[in-house]
Amino acid sequence: MSDRMFPLSFEDLINAALEEYKNSASLVGIPRAAFFTDDFPSGPLPLGPAAGPHTQMAPNFLAAYLSGARFFELKTVQILDELELEKPCIDARDECYNVEWSSEFTLDQAFDEYLKAWFLLHFFKEFLGWTDGGGDFIFNMSVGYDLEGISSPRVDQFIERMKDARIDPRYEAYGAILKKIARREGIDLEIPSPHMGSQISISTMHGCPPDEIEKICSYMLEMKKLNTYVKLNPTLLGEDFINNFLNESGFDYVQVPREAFEKDLVFDDAVSMITRLKDLAQKEKRFFGIKLTNTLGVLNKLDQLPGEEMYLSGRPLYPLSINVAAGLAQAFEGDLAISFSGGLSDYNIADVWETGIRPLTVCTELLKPGGYMRMSQMVESCLEHPASPPERIDVAKLTLLAEESLKSVYKEKKWRGKEKVQISRPLPLFNCVVPPCQEACPIEQDAPRYIKLMGEGNYAGALRVIYEKNPLPGITGHYCSRRCEKNCTRRDYEAPVKIRELKKQAREQGFDDFMAAHKAPELRAGKRAALLGQGLFTLSAAYFLAQRGYETALYLRPDEEEYSLPGYKFPGEIVKGDVDFIKTCGVKIIPCPEGLPSEESLKEEGIALIIDGNNHPKIGLIEDIAAAAKQIDALAGEIPPAPPAPFAGEDREEVERKKGRVNFEIDPKAKLTAEGTQKEALRCLDCHYECNKCIDVCPNRANRAIEVAGEKNRTQILHLDALCNECGNCGTFCPWEGNPYLDKITLFSSAEEFANSQNRGFYLEGETLKLRFSGEGGEIKETAITLGNRGDFMDKNDAPKEYEKMVKTLFEKYAYLLGGKK
């Protein structure tokens, strides 16, 4: 495996997409339920992915388009187009860092991907019936980084082909393929316009001299006759402003090198340059605007990415970028075209849109869980406001927005925090779908299950699920340490689901209905148990024994009040409620005014199972319950399975839609009310049913979900080597300790890539499958297997059976992923 990508041919690309849609109700991994199908009342909305990983490969364009994007800022190209970039290159845990800045393809390969994307979007616009104007879209070129490179013959050829693709023979070749496939699908489709790009964004390196920036823009306006944006840096705000902001917002570990301020364009010079370029654009009858902002160059001190310097984007870039926008808009009294990309999310995008800033482009937000599907919500937010851009920027509104951005809690590091959603075990090759909240809980409380029932209004059913493992929902609903919330996937959207508060509401709102159907467990003949001393451990142990049919008695010392819990300060009524319920399960609480009985005397009464809770050290609230469950499991055996609590099951389409929704209206610190219970429960992402974060966060769609029959999880992850550049983003957000692009079964596109890799996976060569797998003891083995027509393994082998299941499934349902090799 290498970090090189191997795109499909245009014909294979479009055929694979069509087959996927017909077989799996998805396109490039985006489920049909998540397609953005609302109307665009005024033509294409100038909103979409920024120049970056989401506009590098043709399938990426389709993923964004399906999610509502209609403006595409192409990934920057430059004359140095065969750079060897170290990987991983993206760290998007919260604020985002990257160490790559231009296309990883050569100029010719980049043009080819953009041409394929242009044709691909036109085809699916017709195929999906999005032909009322809402399906139209715009490509914006991006080139860098100095005049010598930009004016070189090879970059000039790229620009000219983007202006008129007819000068490249692939335009007619792809057109013929497109028309052939369109006829086959019953679509009347003309070859798309060859004019892919009439506008361009100029990207310059940090520290580029001001006169060089102006020369590049002048060249584009005068010589190339292109509408032009120029990207400016956040350093226009000055060293003091930026460092004060970072320090006050909790990003004090971010260090901007001093030379960035010494070499970059300064504000007054920027105003003078923009004035001259506006005049030139008017003379040339072209359009000129500014793009805000470039990323912020910072020192690499986090030990996540290679190199000495990296580039910051995302949440902390927004206040900086919007303040640059406000300052420049004030300088030009609103008569300035601004394109904006600095840290946009659903939290702020509608506010920026209302100021008149157009277009808006996004990158970091699409690298988070939900991925491209987050675009839909941002498009919806902007569509709530007039789509036509005003003649001028609303300076007053923009100034207020800039001021508010410096006060908002959203800018604070603590808004997201530093915790990583984590399961502290290696990533499994198969069946990795487990809810991180449940894994983090010492008693493995089935939180997703009871939360789903609460979302349906079934509080009694939710409480029943809680009582399966937790005898103290009153106490834990008020005072649990909330390990589950630290590992809630919602943390990477807006804030964790209030799992502890939901437990509390289940106890308060569902208890009466639950008790109406509650019966004490049936006693088992000859099974008697005694517990000595009060405490969470002892109470829990008594409950678990009673659930197993033991006649259970809890003996208290004379100095213990019935409901006292040593080491904890709980309100008596909360403890009393939990203890009273434990009594209803058959546990007898016996005060001993003359002292606790001895173990010998209890044994003489025929009690064989005796536990002295006074010998158990207090280790923590939920930990005490877990210790009790573990000890009772060891002494009395596993609890007999109870009839399952009512559970309606998952609506797959609803789960998939929810993954693209961010809710910035919630207050993470507010206590949950009875009225808000169902709404809060519906924020749960159903991680017990589907994870697929490694799919969503991959810009290149290099991880896919495969439905393999007979496995524990509904889907398995297949990694597509040809589409992976080893950016590392899937590993960042995988809840396990692993990297899906290295640790999941990999489908290789060539014998060379298979040979150069250590990934477990396979390569199809005619009727032979070359297979690499882990043998007993973890030893890596390789073998070659003859395949039957349906992907059956015809030769004896010692590979795990899951491999054959995966290959057969690919042949039967996902042949489009085999790149035409089947």
QUISULTA-V382515 format. One record per backbone hydrogen bond with DSSP energy under -0.5 kcal/mol. CO is the residue of the C=O (numbers start at 1). NH is the residue of the N-H. E is the energy in kcal/mol with one decimal. If there is no record, write none. Layout:
co: [CO/CO]
nh: [NH/NH]
e: [E/E]
//
This chain:
co: [9/10/11/12/13/14/15/16/17/18/19/20/20/21/25/27/29/30/31/32/35/39/40/43/45/46/46/47/47/48/49/52/53/55/57/57/58/58/59/60/61/62/63/64/65/66/70/71/72/72/76/77/79/83/88/89/91/95/96/97/98/106/107/108/109/110/111/112/113/114/115/116/117/118/119/120/121/122/123/124/125/126/129/133/138/139/140/141/142/143/145/146/147/149/152/153/154/155/156/157/158/159/160/162/162/164/165/168/168/169/170/171/172/173/174/175/176/177/178/179/180/181/182/183/187/194/194/196/198/199/200/201/201/202/202/205/209/209/210/211/212/213/214/215/216/217/218/219/219/220/227/228/229/230/232/232/233/234/235/238/239/240/241/242/243/244/245/246/247/249/251/253/254/255/255/257/257/258/258/259/260/266/267/268/269/270/271/272/273/274/275/276/277/278/279/280/281/282/287/289/290/290/291/292/292/295/296/298/299/308/310/310/311/312/313/314/314/315/315/316/317/318/319/320/321/322/323/324/325/326/327/328/329/330/332/334/334/336/337/338/339/340/341/341/345/345/348/349/350/351/352/352/353/355/359/360/362/363/363/364/365/368/370/371/372/373/373/374/375/376/377/378/379/380/382/393/394/395/396/397/398/399/400/401/402/403/404/404/408/409/412/413/413/420/422/423/423/425/432/434/435/436/437/441/445/446/447/448/449/450/451/452/453/454/457/458/459/460/461/462/463/464/465/466/466/472/473/474/475/475/476/482/483/484/485/488/489/490/490/490/497/498/499/500/501/502/503/504/505/506/507/510/511/512/513/514/515/524/526/527/528/529/530/531/532/532/535/536/537/538/539/540/541/542/543/544/545/545/546/549/550/551/552/553/553/554/555/556/557/559/561/565/571/571/572/573/574/575/576/577/578/579/580/581/582/582/583/588/588/589/590/592/598/599/600/601/602/603/606/608/609/611/611/612/613/615/620/621/622/623/624/625/626/627/628/629/630/631/632/632/633/650/651/652/653/654/655/657/658/662/663/666/667/674/676/677/678/680/681/686/686/692/692/693/695/696/697/698/702/704/704/706/706/707/708/716/716/717/718/719/719/720/721/722/727/727/728/729/730/735/736/737/739/739/740/745/746/746/747/747/748/750/751/752/754/760/761/762/763/763/765/767/768/768/769/769/770/771/772/773/773/775/776/779/781/783/785/786/786/788/792/792/800/800/801/802/803/804/805/806/807/808/809/809/810/814/815/815/816/818]
nh: [13/14/15/16/17/18/19/20/21/22/23/24/26/25/32/30/31/27/34/35/37/41/43/42/47/359/360/70/71/362/73/55/56/75/60/61/61/62/63/64/65/66/67/69/68/36/138/73/74/140/103/144/81/85/306/99/97/94/313/91/311/110/111/112/113/114/115/116/117/118/119/120/121/122/123/124/125/126/127/128/130/129/131/136/72/141/74/201/77/203/205/150/151/152/156/157/158/159/160/161/162/163/164/196/197/167/168/171/172/173/174/175/176/177/178/179/180/181/182/183/184/185/187/186/189/165/196/139/227/141/229/143/203/204/231/208/212/213/214/215/216/217/218/219/220/221/222/223/224/226/200/289/202/291/293/294/236/237/238/242/243/244/245/246/247/248/249/251/250/413/254/255/256/257/299/260/261/261/262/263/264/270/271/272/273/274/275/276/277/278/279/280/281/282/283/284/286/285/228/230/292/339/232/341/342/297/312/310/301/300/298/312/98/296/96/317/318/318/319/320/321/322/323/324/325/326/327/328/329/330/331/332/334/333/335/336/393/338/290/358/292/361/343/344/348/349/352/353/354/355/355/357/356/394/340/48/50/366/367/367/368/371/373/374/375/376/377/378/379/380/381/382/383/384/385/395/398/399/400/401/402/403/404/405/406/406/407/408/411/412/415/416/417/422/424/425/737/737/434/436/439/440/441/444/447/450/451/452/453/454/455/456/458/457/459/462/463/464/465/466/467/468/468/469/470/476/477/478/478/479/480/486/487/487/488/491/492/493/494/495/499/502/503/504/505/506/507/508/509/510/511/514/515/516/517/517/518/527/528/551/609/553/611/555/613/614/539/540/541/542/543/544/545/546/547/548/548/550/549/524/552/529/588/531/555/590/533/592/560/561/564/568/574/575/576/577/578/579/580/581/582/583/584/585/585/587/586/554/590/591/556/595/602/603/604/605/607/606/608/610/530/532/613/615/616/617/624/625/626/627/628/629/630/631/632/633/634/635/636/637/637/652/655/656/657/658/659/660/661/664/666/668/670/677/680/681/682/683/684/689/690/695/696/697/698/372/699/701/720/706/718/708/716/709/711/706/718/745/704/721/747/723/724/6/89/90/732/733/734/423/738/427/742/743/744/719/748/762/721/722/764/754/755/756/757/746/772/748/765/770/768/787/765/770/771/785/763/783/761/775/781/778/779/775/773/771/769/794/795/791/788/794/803/804/805/806/807/808/809/810/811/812/813/814/814/817/818/820/819/821]
e: [-2.7/-2.3/-2.2/-2.6/-2.0/-2.1/-2.5/-2.5/-2.3/-2.2/-2.2/-3.4/-0.6/-1.2/-2.9/-3.1/-0.7/-2.1/-2.2/-1.7/-0.9/-0.7/-1.2/-0.5/-2.8/-0.6/-2.3/-2.7/-1.3/-2.0/-2.1/-1.8/-0.8/-1.9/-0.9/-1.1/-0.6/-1.3/-2.2/-2.2/-2.7/-2.6/-0.8/-2.4/-1.7/-3.6/-2.1/-0.5/-0.9/-3.2/-3.4/-1.9/-1.7/-0.8/-0.7/-1.8/-2.1/-1.3/-2.6/-2.6/-2.3/-3.1/-2.3/-2.1/-2.3/-2.3/-2.7/-2.6/-2.4/-2.4/-2.2/-2.8/-2.6/-1.6/-2.4/-2.4/-2.1/-1.4/-2.8/-2.4/-2.4/-0.8/-1.2/-1.1/-2.7/-0.5/-2.5/-2.9/-1.9/-2.8/-0.6/-2.7/-2.5/-1.0/-2.8/-2.4/-1.7/-2.4/-2.6/-2.3/-1.9/-2.0/-2.1/-1.1/-2.0/-1.4/-2.0/-1.8/-0.5/-1.8/-3.1/-1.9/-2.2/-1.9/-2.8/-2.4/-2.1/-2.4/-2.7/-2.4/-1.9/-1.8/-3.3/-1.3/-1.0/-2.4/-1.6/-0.5/-2.0/-2.0/-2.8/-2.0/-0.6/-0.5/-2.9/-2.0/-0.7/-1.8/-2.1/-2.0/-2.2/-2.1/-2.6/-2.4/-2.1/-2.3/-3.1/-1.9/-1.7/-2.3/-2.4/-2.4/-2.5/-2.9/-0.6/-3.0/-1.6/-2.0/-1.8/-1.9/-2.5/-2.5/-2.2/-2.5/-2.4/-2.6/-1.6/-2.0/-0.9/-3.0/-2.0/-0.6/-0.5/-0.6/-2.9/-1.6/-0.5/-1.3/-1.2/-2.0/-1.4/-2.1/-2.2/-2.0/-2.5/-2.8/-2.1/-2.0/-2.4/-2.4/-1.9/-2.2/-2.5/-2.1/-2.0/-2.4/-3.2/-0.7/-2.8/-1.3/-0.5/-3.1/-2.3/-3.3/-0.8/-0.6/-3.1/-2.6/-1.2/-2.8/-3.0/-0.5/-1.3/-2.2/-1.9/-1.5/-0.9/-0.9/-0.6/-0.8/-3.0/-2.9/-1.3/-1.8/-2.4/-2.1/-2.1/-2.3/-2.6/-2.2/-1.9/-1.6/-2.7/-1.2/-2.5/-1.8/-2.7/-0.5/-2.4/-1.3/-3.2/-2.5/-1.2/-0.5/-1.1/-2.3/-2.1/-2.5/-2.0/-0.7/-1.0/-1.0/-1.7/-2.9/-2.5/-1.7/-2.5/-1.2/-0.5/-1.8/-1.1/-2.8/-1.6/-2.0/-2.3/-0.7/-0.6/-1.3/-2.5/-2.5/-2.1/-1.8/-2.3/-0.9/-1.8/-1.3/-2.5/-2.9/-2.1/-2.1/-2.4/-2.1/-2.6/-1.8/-0.8/-0.8/-1.4/-1.6/-1.1/-1.4/-1.5/-1.1/-2.7/-0.5/-0.5/-2.6/-0.5/-2.4/-1.0/-0.5/-2.1/-2.0/-0.9/-1.7/-2.5/-1.9/-2.7/-2.1/-1.7/-1.8/-2.1/-1.1/-2.7/-1.5/-1.3/-1.8/-2.5/-2.0/-1.8/-2.1/-2.6/-0.8/-0.8/-1.4/-2.0/-2.7/-1.6/-0.5/-1.4/-2.5/-1.4/-1.3/-0.8/-0.9/-1.4/-2.1/-2.0/-2.2/-1.6/-0.8/-2.4/-2.2/-2.0/-2.0/-2.3/-2.4/-2.0/-2.2/-3.2/-1.8/-0.8/-2.3/-2.9/-1.5/-0.7/-1.1/-0.6/-2.2/-0.8/-2.9/-1.2/-1.9/-2.4/-3.1/-1.9/-0.6/-2.8/-2.4/-2.6/-2.4/-2.0/-2.6/-2.1/-2.3/-2.3/-0.8/-0.6/-2.2/-1.9/-2.9/-0.9/-2.7/-2.4/-2.4/-0.5/-3.2/-2.8/-1.5/-1.3/-0.6/-1.6/-2.0/-0.8/-1.7/-2.9/-1.8/-1.7/-2.8/-2.9/-1.5/-2.0/-2.0/-1.4/-0.7/-0.8/-1.3/-2.2/-3.6/-0.6/-0.6/-2.1/-2.3/-2.0/-2.4/-2.0/-1.0/-2.0/-1.7/-0.8/-0.7/-2.4/-2.4/-0.9/-1.5/-1.4/-0.7/-2.6/-1.3/-2.2/-2.6/-2.1/-2.5/-2.4/-2.4/-2.6/-2.4/-1.9/-2.3/-3.4/-0.6/-1.2/-0.8/-2.5/-2.3/-2.3/-2.3/-1.1/-1.4/-1.9/-0.6/-0.6/-0.6/-1.2/-0.9/-2.2/-2.5/-1.9/-1.5/-1.6/-1.9/-2.0/-0.6/-2.3/-2.6/-0.7/-0.5/-0.7/-1.2/-3.8/-0.5/-2.6/-1.0/-2.8/-0.6/-1.1/-3.2/-0.5/-0.5/-2.5/-0.8/-3.3/-1.2/-1.4/-3.5/-0.9/-1.7/-1.5/-1.4/-1.2/-4.1/-1.6/-0.9/-2.3/-3.1/-1.7/-3.1/-0.7/-2.4/-1.9/-0.5/-0.5/-2.0/-2.4/-1.9/-1.1/-2.1/-3.0/-2.7/-0.6/-2.8/-1.8/-3.0/-3.0/-0.6/-0.6/-2.6/-2.1/-2.4/-1.4/-0.6/-3.2/-1.9/-0.9/-4.3/-2.3/-3.2/-3.4/-2.9/-0.5/-1.8/-2.4/-0.7/-1.7/-0.6/-2.1/-2.5/-2.5/-2.7/-2.3/-2.1/-2.2/-2.2/-2.9/-0.9/-1.1/-2.1/-1.8/-0.5/-0.8/-1.0]
//
